[in-house]
Amino acid sequence: MQVNWEKIKPALWGAVGGGIVLAIIGFAWGGWVTG
């Protein structure tokens, strides 16, 4: 099976970046706590 990384990489980085930004916003403004 051939994986087309040229198309997958941008989506993967977008998902990773989006998740990080969402986490930062959640902790900063949402008042999320760990534990």
mmCIF file as Biopython writes it, N, C-alpha, C and O atoms, coordinates in Angstrom:
data_model
#
loop_
_atom_site.group_PDB
_atom_site.id
_atom_site.type_symbol
_atom_site.label_atom_id
_atom_site.label_alt_id
_atom_site.label_comp_id
_atom_site.label_asym_id
_atom_site.label_entity_id
_atom_site.label_seq_id
_atom_site.pdbx_PDB_ins_code
_atom_site.Cartn_x
_atom_site.Cartn_y
_atom_site.Cartn_z
_atom_site.occupancy
_atom_site.B_iso_or_equiv
_atom_site.auth_seq_id
_atom_site.auth_asym_id
_atom_site.pdbx_PDB_model_num
ATOM 1   N N  . MET A ? 1  ? 0.848   -1.198 0.000  1.0 0.0 1  A 1 
ATOM 2   C CA . MET A ? 1  ? 0.000   0.000  0.000  1.0 0.0 1  A 1 
ATOM 3   C C  . MET A ? 1  ? 0.887   1.254  0.000  1.0 0.0 1  A 1 
ATOM 4   O O  . MET A ? 1  ? 1.756   1.424  0.855  1.0 0.0 1  A 1 
ATOM 5   N N  . GLN A ? 2  ? 0.643   2.104  -0.967 1.0 0.0 2  A 1 
ATOM 6   C CA . GLN A ? 2  ? 1.435   3.332  -1.093 1.0 0.0 2  A 1 
ATOM 7   C C  . GLN A ? 2  ? 0.742   4.486  -0.364 1.0 0.0 2  A 1 
ATOM 8   O O  . GLN A ? 2  ? -0.419  4.794  -0.634 1.0 0.0 2  A 1 
ATOM 9   N N  . VAL A ? 3  ? 1.451   5.103  0.542  1.0 0.0 3  A 1 
ATOM 10  C CA . VAL A ? 3  ? 0.899   6.227  1.299  1.0 0.0 3  A 1 
ATOM 11  C C  . VAL A ? 3  ? 1.377   7.528  0.679  1.0 0.0 3  A 1 
ATOM 12  O O  . VAL A ? 3  ? 2.572   7.706  0.440  1.0 0.0 3  A 1 
ATOM 13  N N  . ASN A ? 4  ? 0.451   8.434  0.420  1.0 0.0 4  A 1 
ATOM 14  C CA . ASN A ? 4  ? 0.799   9.721  -0.192 1.0 0.0 4  A 1 
ATOM 15  C C  . ASN A ? 4  ? 1.069   10.736 0.920  1.0 0.0 4  A 1 
ATOM 16  O O  . ASN A ? 4  ? 0.178   11.475 1.338  1.0 0.0 4  A 1 
ATOM 17  N N  . TRP A ? 5  ? 2.326   10.755 1.391  1.0 0.0 5  A 1 
ATOM 18  C CA . TRP A ? 5  ? 2.691   11.628 2.515  1.0 0.0 5  A 1 
ATOM 19  C C  . TRP A ? 5  ? 2.568   13.103 2.167  1.0 0.0 5  A 1 
ATOM 20  O O  . TRP A ? 5  ? 2.357   13.936 3.049  1.0 0.0 5  A 1 
ATOM 21  N N  . GLU A ? 6  ? 2.700   13.432 0.878  1.0 0.0 6  A 1 
ATOM 22  C CA . GLU A ? 6  ? 2.601   14.842 0.474  1.0 0.0 6  A 1 
ATOM 23  C C  . GLU A ? 6  ? 1.221   15.406 0.789  1.0 0.0 6  A 1 
ATOM 24  O O  . GLU A ? 6  ? 1.074   16.604 1.029  1.0 0.0 6  A 1 
ATOM 25  N N  . LYS A ? 7  ? 0.209   14.538 0.787  1.0 0.0 7  A 1 
ATOM 26  C CA . LYS A ? 7  ? -1.149  14.999 1.100  1.0 0.0 7  A 1 
ATOM 27  C C  . LYS A ? 7  ? -1.480  14.812 2.575  1.0 0.0 7  A 1 
ATOM 28  O O  . LYS A ? 7  ? -2.280  15.556 3.141  1.0 0.0 7  A 1 
ATOM 29  N N  . ILE A ? 8  ? -0.853  13.805 3.193  1.0 0.0 8  A 1 
ATOM 30  C CA . ILE A ? 8  ? -1.167  13.487 4.583  1.0 0.0 8  A 1 
ATOM 31  C C  . ILE A ? 8  ? -0.469  14.432 5.561  1.0 0.0 8  A 1 
ATOM 32  O O  . ILE A ? 8  ? -1.066  14.856 6.551  1.0 0.0 8  A 1 
ATOM 33  N N  . LYS A ? 9  ? 0.789   14.760 5.286  1.0 0.0 9  A 1 
ATOM 34  C CA . LYS A ? 9  ? 1.582   15.591 6.203  1.0 0.0 9  A 1 
ATOM 35  C C  . LYS A ? 9  ? 0.901   16.914 6.574  1.0 0.0 9  A 1 
ATOM 36  O O  . LYS A ? 9  ? 0.786   17.209 7.764  1.0 0.0 9  A 1 
ATOM 37  N N  . PRO A ? 10 ? 0.446   17.724 5.610  1.0 0.0 10 A 1 
ATOM 38  C CA . PRO A ? 10 ? -0.195  18.997 5.996  1.0 0.0 10 A 1 
ATOM 39  C C  . PRO A ? 10 ? -1.407  18.793 6.897  1.0 0.0 10 A 1 
ATOM 40  O O  . PRO A ? 10 ? -1.610  19.556 7.841  1.0 0.0 10 A 1 
ATOM 41  N N  . ALA A ? 11 ? -2.211  17.776 6.618  1.0 0.0 11 A 1 
ATOM 42  C CA . ALA A ? 11 ? -3.386  17.507 7.440  1.0 0.0 11 A 1 
ATOM 43  C C  . ALA A ? 11 ? -2.967  17.056 8.836  1.0 0.0 11 A 1 
ATOM 44  O O  . ALA A ? 11 ? -3.581  17.428 9.836  1.0 0.0 11 A 1 
ATOM 45  N N  . LEU A ? 12 ? -1.901  16.242 8.883  1.0 0.0 12 A 1 
ATOM 46  C CA . LEU A ? 12 ? -1.409  15.739 10.163 1.0 0.0 12 A 1 
ATOM 47  C C  . LEU A ? 12 ? -0.885  16.884 11.024 1.0 0.0 12 A 1 
ATOM 48  O O  . LEU A ? 12 ? -1.211  16.985 12.206 1.0 0.0 12 A 1 
ATOM 49  N N  . TRP A ? 13 ? -0.068  17.747 10.416 1.0 0.0 13 A 1 
ATOM 50  C CA . TRP A ? 13 ? 0.474   18.893 11.157 1.0 0.0 13 A 1 
ATOM 51  C C  . TRP A ? 13 ? -0.642  19.855 11.566 1.0 0.0 13 A 1 
ATOM 52  O O  . TRP A ? 13 ? -0.585  20.455 12.639 1.0 0.0 13 A 1 
ATOM 53  N N  . GLY A ? 14 ? -1.656  20.000 10.712 1.0 0.0 14 A 1 
ATOM 54  C CA . GLY A ? 14 ? -2.795  20.858 11.041 1.0 0.0 14 A 1 
ATOM 55  C C  . GLY A ? 14 ? -3.536  20.337 12.263 1.0 0.0 14 A 1 
ATOM 56  O O  . GLY A ? 14 ? -3.940  21.103 13.138 1.0 0.0 14 A 1 
ATOM 57  N N  . ALA A ? 15 ? -3.709  19.016 12.308 1.0 0.0 15 A 1 
ATOM 58  C CA . ALA A ? 15 ? -4.405  18.404 13.436 1.0 0.0 15 A 1 
ATOM 59  C C  . ALA A ? 15 ? -3.592  18.546 14.721 1.0 0.0 15 A 1 
ATOM 60  O O  . ALA A ? 15 ? -4.137  18.860 15.779 1.0 0.0 15 A 1 
ATOM 61  N N  . VAL A ? 16 ? -2.277  18.310 14.616 1.0 0.0 16 A 1 
ATOM 62  C CA . VAL A ? 16 ? -1.393  18.438 15.778 1.0 0.0 16 A 1 
ATOM 63  C C  . VAL A ? 16 ? -1.388  19.879 16.280 1.0 0.0 16 A 1 
ATOM 64  O O  . VAL A ? 16 ? -1.561  20.131 17.473 1.0 0.0 16 A 1 
ATOM 65  N N  . GLY A ? 17 ? -1.189  20.822 15.356 1.0 0.0 17 A 1 
ATOM 66  C CA . GLY A ? 17 ? -1.154  22.234 15.723 1.0 0.0 17 A 1 
ATOM 67  C C  . GLY A ? 17 ? -2.480  22.692 16.310 1.0 0.0 17 A 1 
ATOM 68  O O  . GLY A ? 17 ? -2.509  23.427 17.297 1.0 0.0 17 A 1 
ATOM 69  N N  . GLY A ? 18 ? -3.575  22.255 15.700 1.0 0.0 18 A 1 
ATOM 70  C CA . GLY A ? 18 ? -4.899  22.622 16.186 1.0 0.0 18 A 1 
ATOM 71  C C  . GLY A ? 18 ? -5.142  22.098 17.598 1.0 0.0 18 A 1 
ATOM 72  O O  . GLY A ? 18 ? -5.717  22.787 18.441 1.0 0.0 18 A 1 
ATOM 73  N N  . GLY A ? 19 ? -4.695  20.868 17.838 1.0 0.0 19 A 1 
ATOM 74  C CA . GLY A ? 19 ? -4.865  20.278 19.160 1.0 0.0 19 A 1 
ATOM 75  C C  . GLY A ? 19 ? -4.086  21.031 20.224 1.0 0.0 19 A 1 
ATOM 76  O O  . GLY A ? 19 ? -4.581  21.248 21.330 1.0 0.0 19 A 1 
ATOM 77  N N  . ILE A ? 20 ? -2.864  21.429 19.885 1.0 0.0 20 A 1 
ATOM 78  C CA . ILE A ? 20 ? -2.025  22.179 20.823 1.0 0.0 20 A 1 
ATOM 79  C C  . ILE A ? 20 ? -2.650  23.538 21.129 1.0 0.0 20 A 1 
ATOM 80  O O  . ILE A ? 20 ? -2.739  23.943 22.288 1.0 0.0 20 A 1 
ATOM 81  N N  . VAL A ? 21 ? -3.081  24.232 20.083 1.0 0.0 21 A 1 
ATOM 82  C CA . VAL A ? 21 ? -3.710  25.550 20.264 1.0 0.0 21 A 1 
ATOM 83  C C  . VAL A ? 21 ? -4.971  25.420 21.109 1.0 0.0 21 A 1 
ATOM 84  O O  . VAL A ? 21 ? -5.209  26.222 22.012 1.0 0.0 21 A 1 
ATOM 85  N N  . LEU A ? 22 ? -5.782  24.397 20.809 1.0 0.0 22 A 1 
ATOM 86  C CA . LEU A ? 22 ? -7.017  24.176 21.558 1.0 0.0 22 A 1 
ATOM 87  C C  . LEU A ? 22 ? -6.723  23.919 23.034 1.0 0.0 22 A 1 
ATOM 88  O O  . LEU A ? 22 ? -7.432  24.414 23.910 1.0 0.0 22 A 1 
ATOM 89  N N  . ALA A ? 23 ? -5.666  23.135 23.308 1.0 0.0 23 A 1 
ATOM 90  C CA . ALA A ? 23 ? -5.288  22.837 24.689 1.0 0.0 23 A 1 
ATOM 91  C C  . ALA A ? 23 ? -4.850  24.101 25.420 1.0 0.0 23 A 1 
ATOM 92  O O  . ALA A ? 23 ? -5.243  24.333 26.563 1.0 0.0 23 A 1 
ATOM 93  N N  . ILE A ? 24 ? -4.030  24.921 24.751 1.0 0.0 24 A 1 
ATOM 94  C CA . ILE A ? 24 ? -3.547  26.168 25.360 1.0 0.0 24 A 1 
ATOM 95  C C  . ILE A ? 24 ? -4.717  27.097 25.669 1.0 0.0 24 A 1 
ATOM 96  O O  . ILE A ? 24 ? -4.796  27.663 26.759 1.0 0.0 24 A 1 
ATOM 97  N N  . ILE A ? 25 ? -5.625  27.250 24.706 1.0 0.0 25 A 1 
ATOM 98  C CA . ILE A ? 25 ? -6.792  28.115 24.904 1.0 0.0 25 A 1 
ATOM 99  C C  . ILE A ? 25 ? -7.659  27.574 26.044 1.0 0.0 25 A 1 
ATOM 100 O O  . ILE A ? 25 ? -8.141  28.333 26.886 1.0 0.0 25 A 1 
ATOM 101 N N  . GLY A ? 26 ? -7.848  26.265 26.058 1.0 0.0 26 A 1 
ATOM 102 C CA . GLY A ? 26 ? -8.669  25.655 27.104 1.0 0.0 26 A 1 
ATOM 103 C C  . GLY A ? 26 ? -8.102  25.896 28.495 1.0 0.0 26 A 1 
ATOM 104 O O  . GLY A ? 26 ? -8.839  26.228 29.422 1.0 0.0 26 A 1 
ATOM 105 N N  . PHE A ? 27 ? -6.779  25.727 28.640 1.0 0.0 27 A 1 
ATOM 106 C CA . PHE A ? 27 ? -6.148  25.937 29.945 1.0 0.0 27 A 1 
ATOM 107 C C  . PHE A ? 27 ? -6.138  27.410 30.327 1.0 0.0 27 A 1 
ATOM 108 O O  . PHE A ? 27 ? -6.331  27.753 31.494 1.0 0.0 27 A 1 
ATOM 109 N N  . ALA A ? 28 ? -5.912  28.285 29.347 1.0 0.0 28 A 1 
ATOM 110 C CA . ALA A ? 28 ? -5.775  29.713 29.635 1.0 0.0 28 A 1 
ATOM 111 C C  . ALA A ? 28 ? -7.125  30.352 29.956 1.0 0.0 28 A 1 
ATOM 112 O O  . ALA A ? 28 ? -7.255  31.087 30.935 1.0 0.0 28 A 1 
ATOM 113 N N  . TRP A ? 29 ? -8.140  30.063 29.111 1.0 0.0 29 A 1 
ATOM 114 C CA . TRP A ? 29 ? -9.423  30.736 29.280 1.0 0.0 29 A 1 
ATOM 115 C C  . TRP A ? 29 ? -10.525 29.839 29.828 1.0 0.0 29 A 1 
ATOM 116 O O  . TRP A ? 29 ? -11.482 30.316 30.437 1.0 0.0 29 A 1 
ATOM 117 N N  . GLY A ? 30 ? -10.381 28.534 29.606 1.0 0.0 30 A 1 
ATOM 118 C CA . GLY A ? 30 ? -11.425 27.607 30.038 1.0 0.0 30 A 1 
ATOM 119 C C  . GLY A ? 30 ? -11.294 27.186 31.481 1.0 0.0 30 A 1 
ATOM 120 O O  . GLY A ? 30 ? -12.243 26.669 32.070 1.0 0.0 30 A 1 
ATOM 121 N N  . GLY A ? 31 ? -10.116 27.403 32.062 1.0 0.0 31 A 1 
ATOM 122 C CA . GLY A ? 31 ? -9.894  27.039 33.445 1.0 0.0 31 A 1 
ATOM 123 C C  . GLY A ? 31 ? -9.771  25.540 33.647 1.0 0.0 31 A 1 
ATOM 124 O O  . GLY A ? 31 ? -10.085 25.030 34.723 1.0 0.0 31 A 1 
ATOM 125 N N  . TRP A ? 32 ? -9.308  24.815 32.604 1.0 0.0 32 A 1 
ATOM 126 C CA . TRP A ? 32 ? -9.122  23.371 32.751 1.0 0.0 32 A 1 
ATOM 127 C C  . TRP A ? 32 ? -8.042  23.094 33.785 1.0 0.0 32 A 1 
ATOM 128 O O  . TRP A ? 32 ? -7.096  23.870 33.924 1.0 0.0 32 A 1 
ATOM 129 N N  . VAL A ? 33 ? -8.180  22.006 34.500 1.0 0.0 33 A 1 
ATOM 130 C CA . VAL A ? 33 ? -7.168  21.600 35.472 1.0 0.0 33 A 1 
ATOM 131 C C  . VAL A ? 33 ? -6.777  20.149 35.221 1.0 0.0 33 A 1 
ATOM 132 O O  . VAL A ? 33 ? -7.581  19.358 34.728 1.0 0.0 33 A 1 
ATOM 133 N N  . THR A ? 34 ? -5.540  19.806 35.562 1.0 0.0 34 A 1 
ATOM 134 C CA . THR A ? 34 ? -5.069  18.431 35.415 1.0 0.0 34 A 1 
ATOM 135 C C  . THR A ? 34 ? -5.103  17.738 36.768 1.0 0.0 34 A 1 
ATOM 136 O O  . THR A ? 34 ? -4.887  18.372 37.801 1.0 0.0 34 A 1 
ATOM 137 N N  . GLY A ? 35 ? -5.371  16.458 36.764 1.0 0.0 35 A 1 
ATOM 138 C CA . GLY A ? 35 ? -5.437  15.704 38.014 1.0 0.0 35 A 1 
ATOM 139 C C  . GLY A ? 35 ? -6.779  15.907 38.683 1.0 0.0 35 A 1 
ATOM 140 O O  . GLY A ? 35 ? -7.026  15.350 39.753 1.0 0.0 35 A 1 
#
